C-alpha cells in the first residue's frame, strides 16, 4: 500500500479571519541543521522567534534571524491588495490582509495559505530545503479562476531582513547593512563570513533599503520581556503570475541553492512521505495509525539534527524544543526512543548515543553542550541514568551488541561514579542503596526552574524519580552483563539493596509516595508527578498494590487531558495559571503547570496496573485537540493547571512529542497481543513487554 500524507489540517475564514484565533495557531518548518522558520496563520509576528529563515550560522549554535518576513501584495494593473498584516508598537493592526485568507492548511508539515481577492484565488506555500539553510516562498494562481484576465496579475513581495541572534531584538538602525545586487541575486553580508542570497523566481529583484516601523510582539510582552522589534526592508521582488505555475523567492546561505520551485517542493513532500513509509515499514504498529498519530510521526523530524563532533563527523543530537531551546542531555535521552526507535531511525539513535558518549565526564552526561567550543555544563543528576535507559531501548530494538560492547566501559563508569560520588553531591547512600544529590548550587532534576535568584524546586536529597531511574539503571546493567557474557553479580547485589531501600518512599495507604527523602527539612510529602516513573519505567521497584496506589493518586490529583500537573491543586502553593512576569511564570511551571511529556508515562503506568491497553491509549487522545490549536501538528511544552489548560513554553517540545508517541506505540503493541493471545499466555507476554519494552 502506498504511503500518503495524512489529510490536510484545514482552517477556514472563521479561524483565519479572527485575529485571536489566527494568532494563537502557529506553523513550524525546520531543516535538520538546527535552523527553522515559524509564524502565525495571520502572518502577524507575535514572538521574536518568528521569521522565515532563522539559521544556525555555526551549527547548532548562533541561530540568527535573517529573513524576517515576506510582505505579499497582489497587483492588478495599478490596483493593489495588501495580503499581509502587522501589529505596530501602538498595537494598531495595519493592514489587515488576513481577512483575505479563505483557508489555511498544513500539508504534511508545510504551511499553505489560500487567498481570495474578488474572483482571484492565490496559493502561497513556505518550506525549507532538508539539510540546507534555504527557505522557499512560492505563489501560484489557481487556474480555475473564471472570467478574469489573469495575465495582468503580479505579486510584489517586500523582503524584510534582520541580522540578530534569535534570542534578541533589533532597534531601528540596529545593524549595518552591506548588500549588493549580483545579477538577479541580492546578496547580504552576514557574521562568520556568511552571505544571504535572495533570488526571485519568475520575476525580478529590486533593491532599496529602509527601516520599517517597530512591530509589537504580543507573546514577548506576556512574558514581561521587551515587546518590540524592527526589521529592514532590503527591497522587493516583482513576480509575474501565470495560472498553475509556481513563482516565488529563494532565500539561502548557499549561492547555488536550487531555483526549481516545483522540484524543491516535491523534495520536501517526499521527505515527509519517506519518513512515514520508513516508520510504517519498520515498526508494524504504525501501519494503520490514525491521522493524528501520523502527524506526531511527522513532527519527530523537527527535533533530530546534525551535530558533528571530533572523530564523529556524522554525529546527531536532539533540539529540545522550538523556537528557543537547544540540545540538552536529559531531554535528548528521554526523547530518543520516541523520536528514533518508534520511527525506525535506528542509525540516528546510534549516532545520538555515540555523540553524547563523547562528552561523559566523571560519570555524568552534560545537560547542555554549548557551541563554539565552550565547556559542557554538568547540571543533571539523571541525564546519565536516562542515557543507560536509552541504550537499553536501542539494544532491544536493534540487538546491536557490537555497539554495546564498545560503550559498556562508559556505562560502567557511570555506575561507579554514582557509587563513589561525583559532582554536586551525587552519591549512593551505602546504608539504603539510594542515590542522593544536591549541594544547593544548582537544581539537578528536571524540575530545575530558576526564578528571582532561587530555584523553585531544589529537591535536595533523594528524589523519587531519580531513584526509580537508578533502580532501572542497575537492572539494565545486569542485563547488559548477561548479554555480553560478563559477570552480572555485582549489579545483582546492587539491585537487591536498592530495591529494599526504595520501599522507604512508600507512604501510608492511599497517600502515594514521598517526592524526596532525607532532604534538608526531612521527607517531602508533596504530591507531585515524579512518582509515576516508579511505575512507568521498564524495571519497577514496586509491588502491584503500591503501583496501583501511585496511579490512583496521580489520576485523582494530577491528571489532565494534556499531561500531569506538577503539584496537587490541594497544596497551598498550587498555581492554576501560568501568568505574571517571567519569574512568576517559571514558578507556576513547577507549582501546578501541566507537562505534556508526563502523559505518556502516566498512560504506560495505568496500563501496567489495569492491563487495559485501549483505555490507557485513550488517555493520549486529548493531545490531538491541542495539535490543532497551538503549534499545528506539534505538542507544546507546558499548560495551565486549570481548564481550559492554555499552552505556554516551547510551541513544539521534543519530549512531549516523543514520550507520547512512544507510549502510543507500546500500547498499540500490547493491544495486538491481547487480541491474538489466549488469556493464560497474555499476562506473561505483557509482563515481558513491560519489563523489557522496545
N, C-alpha and C positions, 0 to 999 in steps of 0.2 A: 504493500500500500504506500502510495506517495506521501511524503511528509509535507504538510502545508502549514502555513502560519495560522494561529488562532484568528477567529473573526475579529475584524477591526473594532476597537472600542470607539464608539461614536457619540459625540455630544452635539446637540442641536442648538438653535438660537436661544432656547430657554436658559441654557448654560452659558453659551458664548456671548450672548448679549447682556448678561447680568454680570456686572463687573466684579461683584463679590465672589460669585461662583467661578468665574473665569480666572480670577487671580489666585484662587486657592488651589487650582489644578495646575500642576507643573509637569513639564516634559523633560526628559534627560536622554542624551546620547553620549557615547564615550568611544574611545579608540584602542583600548588595551595597552596604552602607554602612560596612563595616569592623567591624560587630558580629557576634556569634556566640553559639552555645550548644554545649556539648560535655560529654561524660561517659563513663562506662563502662557496659557491659552490666549489671553488677551494681547500678549506682546508687551505689556507694561512690566518694566523691571521693578521687582519688589525686594530683591536681595543684591548685595554687592557681588555675589557669585553668578548672577545672571549674565549670559553672554553667549556668543556664537562660536568662539574659539578661546577656550582657557587652556593654554598649552603648557606642558611641563618642559621648560627650557633646558633643565638638567635633570632628566627623569630619575626618580619620580618627584624630585624637588623643584622649587622655583616655578610654581604654576602661576602663569601670568594671564590676565585678561588682555587679549589682543584685539579681537574682533567683537566689538560691543553689541552692535545692532545693525540690522539692515532695514531701513525705513522705506516701505513699499508704497509707491504712488502709481495708480493706474491712469494713463494718459489716453484721452480720446480727442485727438486733434489738439485744440487749445484748452479743452476741459480737463481737469484733473480731479481724481478722487483719492483722498488720503486713506490708506488702509492700515496705517499704524496708529499707535496710541502711546502717550507719555503722561506720567503723573509728575508735575513740576514741584518745585520747592514749596510753593504756597498750597500744594495738594490739589491744584486745579488739574483737570483732565483735558488735554488738548493735543491733537484731535481725538476723535472717538471712532477710530477706524474699526474697532472690534465689533461695531454694530453691523458691519458688512460681512461678518463671518457667518455664513449659512450653516457650516458644520465644521467640527474639528474631529480628527480621527488619530488613533495610534495604530499604525500598520506594522505589526511586529513590534519593533522598538522605535519606528520612525514617525515623527510628528507630521501631520498633514493638515493643512488649512484649506477650506473651500470658501472662497469669497464670491458674493453675488453683488453686482452693481448694475441695476436695471436688468437688462436681458443678458448680461455678460457674466459667465462663470469662470473664475480663475482659481487654479490649484497651486499651492505652494508647499514644498517639502524641504526639510532640513535633515542632513545626516553627516556623519564623519566617515572618512576612509579608515577601515580597520588597519591598525598598526602604522598609522601615519598621522601627522599633525595637519590634517586637511579637513576643512568644513565646506560642504556644498549647500547652496541655497538655489532651488530650482523652481521655475514657474512654467505653467502650461495652460493655454486656453482650452477650455472644453470645446471640442469640435461640434458638440450638439447645439451650440448657440444658434438660434434661428433668426432669420430676417435682420441680420446685423452685418454691417461691413467690417469684418474682423481685421482687414488689412490696416486699418487706421490706428489700431491699439498698440500701445507700448507700455512698458514698465520702467519707471525711473526708480532706481534703488539707491538710496542715500547710504553711504558707507561710514559708520561711526566706529572709531577705533579707540584704543587705550593702550597704555604701557605701564601696567602696575601689577604688583602681587595681588592675587585674587583675594587675599585677606584684608587688603587696604581699600582706600577710596581715593579719588582724584579731585583736586580743586581745579578751577579754571587756570589755565596756563601751568598745569601741574607737571607737565613733562615737555621736553623739547622734541619736536618732530623733524626727522630727517627723512623726507620722502621724495621720490622721483619717479618719472614715467620711464619705463624701459619697453619701447614698443607699445603694446596694448596691455602691459602689466604695470600696475602701481606697486612700487617696492618701498617698504618702510623699514628703517634700520631699528633693530631691537638689541637688548642686552645680550651678553655672552656670544657676540659675533653671529647672531641670527638675523634673518631678514623675513619680513612678512610679504608674501607675494599675493596680490589681489588681481584676479583676471575676470573679465566679462566674457561670457559665452553667449553668442547670438546678439552681440551689440558692442558698444564702445565704452571705455573708461574715460572719465573726465576728472582731473584732479584739481581741487581747490580746497583750501583749508580754512576752517573756522571752529571755534569752541562753541558748543551748544549749551543752552541753559541747563542749570543744575536740575537733576531729576530727584524725586523723593523716593526713598526706599522704605516702604512701609514695614516690612518684616524686620529690618535692622532697627527701626525706631522702637518696635515692640520689645526688643532686647535691651533697650536703653543705650544703644550704640548710635554713632553718627549716622543720620538718615539721609544723606545727600551724596550725589556723585555727579561728576562731569565727564563728558566724552567729547572727542574731537572728530568733526566731520572731515574726513580725508578727501572726499569727493563723491561722485556718484557714477553709476552705470546706467546707460540708456539701452534697454533691451527691446528688440523687435519681436513682437508676439506673432506666432503663426499657429493656427489650430493644431493641437496634437503634438507639437514639437517642444522639447524642453529648452529653455534658455535660463541663464542664471549667473551666479557668482561662484568662483572658486577662490577660497582664501586658505593659504597654506604656508608652512615654513619651508616647503620643498619647491624649488624653482621648476622642477619637472612634473609637478602634480598634473594628473590627467584632467583634460577639459571635456572628455566624453561623458556628459551628464548621465545619459541612459545607462552606459556601461558601469559607471560608478554607483548609480542607484541599484543596479542589479547585483553588484558585488556585495553591497550592504545587506540586501534582502537575502542573498544566497548564504551569507554567513549565518543569519538568523535561522534559515531553513536547515542548514547543515548542523547547527547546534541542536536543534530539536531532533533531527534524524539520528545523530550520534547518541543522544540520551535514550531515545526510544529503541534503538537497536541494541545498545549495550546493557541497558537497565530495563528489563521487561516490564516492570511495574508501571512505567510511564507510557506504555504502548497505547493505552486508551485513556490517558489522563484528560481531565476536564480542562476547559479553556483557561480558567484562572490558574490552574497548576502549570499549564504550558507557559503562561505569562511569567510565572515565577522562574521557570526554567530559562526563559529568555533573559530575565533580569540578572541571573547569575553572571552573565558575561560582562556586566559593567564593572565588576569588582576585581577580576583577575587581570593582572597587568605585568608587563615585562620589567624585571629588576635585576639586571646583570650585576654580578659581584665577582671579585677576584677569583679566578680559576673556574668560574661557572658563568660563562657569558650568556647562557640561556636561562638564567635564574628568573624566578617569578615570585610574586607576592600578591597581597590582597589589599585593596583600598577598603578601609573600614566603613566608609560611608561618604556619600556626596551631599553637598558640594565641598565641604571644608576638611574632612578627615583625611589623614594619611594612612600608612600601614603600621599596624601595631601587632606585637607578638601574640597577645592573648586573643584578640579578635580574629586574627588570621587562623589560629589553630582551632578556635571554636567553629569558625565558618567553613573550614576546609572540607569536611565530609559532604556538606550540602552543596557547596559550590563546585566540587570536583568529582567526588565519588558517585554522588547521585546523578550527575550529568555525564558520566562516562569519560571524564577528562583525567584519566589516570596518570598520564605523563605530567600534566600540570600539578597534580597532587604531589608527585615525587619531587618535582623541581622546587615547589614551595617548601617542602620539608628540608630539602638539601640546602636551599638558600638560607633558611633561618638556622640550620645547624651550624653554619659558618660563624654565627655570632654568639653561640652559647659560651658563657664565661662564669666560672665559679658555680656551675650547676644551674645557672639562670638563663632563661631566654629573654632577650631585651623586649620591653614593652613598646619601645619606639626605636626605629632605626632612622635617624635623620639623614638628610642628603649632604652633599658637599663634603664628605669625609669626616663629618662630626662624629664624636664618640656615641655609641648606642647608650640608651638610658635603661637601667635595670631597676624598674619600679613595680614589678609584678611578682607576687608570690605564686600565682597559679599558671602563668604562661608556660612554664616548663612542664607542668603537670598536664595541661591541655596538649602540649607537644607530644607527650607519650600517648595520650588518648588518640591523637590524630594519626600517629604511627600505627596504633592498633587497628583503627578503621581502615587505613591504607593496606595493611597486610591482609586483613580479612578479604578485602576486595580484589587484591592482585596476587597474593601468595608470593610476593617479591622478596624471597628470603635473602637473595644476594644483597639487596639494599639494606635489609635488616642487619645482616652480618656486619656491614660497614659502619652503620650508625650505632650499633649496640654498645660499644665502649662509651659513646657520648651519653646515651641513656643511663648507663650505669653511673656515670659521674653526676648526673642529676640526682639520683637517689642517694649517693654518697654525700653530696653537698647538703642535702636535707638532713641526713643523719648527723653529720659533723657540725653543721651550721654554716651559713653564708650571710650575705648582705642583709641589713635591715632586721636583724634578729630572727631570721628564718631558720628554724631548727626543730627537729623532732624532740619531744619530751620523752626521755628514756623511761619515765615512770608509767605513762599510759599509751605510748606509741603514737600520739597525736602531734600534728605539725603546728607549731606556734609561729607567729610572725608579728612584726611591728615594733619599731623603736621610737615612734612618734614623728619621724622625719617626713614620712610620706604614707599615704593610704595605699595599701598593697593589693587589695582585692578589686573586683570590677566596680564596686561602689566607691569610686575614688574621686567624687566631685569635690571641688575646692571653691569656696566662696568666702569673700570678706576676710581673707587671711587665715582661714582654718578649713580643715577637712570636714565635710558634712557627716560622714560615717567612717571614722578612722578604723574601727573594728580591730583593735589591737587585742591579741590573744590567740585563740584557736577557733577561727571561723568555721562554720558547719560545712559550707560547700568546699572549702579548701581541704578539709579532711575527708570529705566524700571523694574528692579528686585524688587525694593521697592514697586512700584505700584502693581506688580504681587503678592507680599507677602501679602499686606494688603487686597487685594481682596480675596486671598486664605484663610486668617484668617476669613474673613467674612463668607465664605462658610463653613469653619470648625465649626464656632459657630452655624450656622444653623443645620449642621449635628448632632451636639451634644446637640441640644435643648437649647443653651445658647443665651444670648443677643448679637446680631451682631451689634447693633447701634454704639458703639464706633469705630468699624472698618469701618462702612459705612461712618461716618463723615470723617474719615481719607482718605478714598478712594476719596471722593469729593475734599478734599483740595489738595491732591497730584495730582489729575487729572488736576486741574486748574493750579497748579504750573508747571507741566510738559510741558505745552504749551510754556513756556519760551525757551525750547530747539529748537523750530521750527524756522528755518531761513526763509529768503525771498524765493520766489518761485524758484524751481529747484536748491536750494542750500543745501538741506538735513537738517541736524541738527547739532547743536553745539556738540562738543565732550565733553567739560567740561564747566560748568557755574561757574561764580564767583570765578575764580582762582586767583592766585597772580597777573597775568597780565590781568585779566578780563576774557572775554569769549574766549574759544579756538575754532576757526573756522576750524581747521584741519580736513580734510576728512579722517575719519578712519572707520573701520567696526563696531565699538561698537553700532552705531545707529540701526543696523539691528535687535538687540534684542528688540527694542521697537515695532517691528512688529512680530517677531517670537514667543515671549513668549505667553502663553495662554491668559493673560489679557493685552491688549494693551491700552495705554492711547491716541492713535492717531485715528483721523478720517480716512476714506477710502482714501481721496485725499492725505493726508500727508503720509500715509503708502505707497502709490504708488510713491510718490516723493523720499522717502527713498530707496525703492527697486530700483528705476531707477538710482539714483546716485551711489549706490553700484554696480549695473550692469555696468555702464559706467566707473567707476574709479577703482574698486577694484576686480571684479570677474575674476577668472581664472578657469581652469579645475580642480584644486586641492584644491581650497579654496578661501578665500578673502585676499587681500593684507592688511597689517596693515597701509599703508599710500598711498595716491594717488600719482601716478607717476608724477603728475604735481607739487608736492611740492618740494621745493629746497633741502630738507633733505632726499628725497627718495633715497634708495639704492637698485638697481636692483639685486645685487648679494650678497650672504652671503659668505664673504671671509675675509682674513686677520687673525690677531691673535684673541684669544678668545674674547677680549673686542670688537674688530671691528665687529666680527660676531654677538655678542649679540646685538649690536646696530642695525645691519641690520635686526635682527629678528623682531624688533618692528618699523622699519622705512622702511618698504616695503616688508618684508618677508611674505609669504603666509601661513596661518594656516589652516590646513585641517578641524578642528572641526567646523570652521565657515561656511563651505559649507552647512552643514545640516541646520543651522539656516537660511541661505540665501534661500535654497530650500523651506522651510516652509513659509518664508516671501513672496516669489514670488507667491506661491500658494494662500496665504491669499489675495493677491491683484488681481491676474488674474484668479483664480478659475480653472486653468488647471493643474490637478494633474499629468497627464502624462508628460507634459512639465517640470514641476517642478522636478519630479522624475528623468528625464533625465539629470538634472544638476549633479547628483551624479555619472553618468556612467563613467566619466573620471577617477575616482578612480580605476576602475578595471585594467586600464593600469599600474598604479603605483604599484598595488598589485602584478604585475608580474615582477617588475624591482627593487624593493627595498628590504625590508624585506618581503619575499614571503608570500602571504596570509594575510598581515597586512597593516596598513596605518601609514605612518610616521608623524612626528610632524609638521615640517615646511619646506617650499620650497623657492627657489629663487623667487623674484617678477617678474623676466623677464623669458621668454621662453628660454630653454625648462624646466624650473622650477625644477632644481636639488634639491634633498631632503637633509635635514640636521636634526640635533637634534635626538631625540629618534627614533629608527627604527620602533618601534611599540608603538603607542600612544593611551592610553585608550579613551580619549575624541574624537580623530579623528575617531576611530572605532565606538564608542558608539553614538556620535551625528549624524553621517551619517546613521548608522543603524536605529536609532530611527526615523529619518526623512523619510527614505525609508518606514518604517513600517506605519507611519501615512499617508503618501501619497498613499500607497497601499490601505489602508482602505478608503481613500477619493475616489480613483478610483472605488472601488466597489460600493460605494454609488451612484456615478454618473451613473454607468451602470444600477442600478436596481430601481432608484427612479425617479418619474416624476419631471420635471424641477421645477414645482411650489413648491415642497417639498424639492428639493435638497439643495437649498441655505440655508434654515432654518437648515437642519441637518448638513450641512457643517459648518455653523457658530457655532453650538453646539460643534462640534468636536474641532474646533479651540479655542473655549472658554474654553473647559474642555477636552483636549485630554488625552488619556491614557498615 
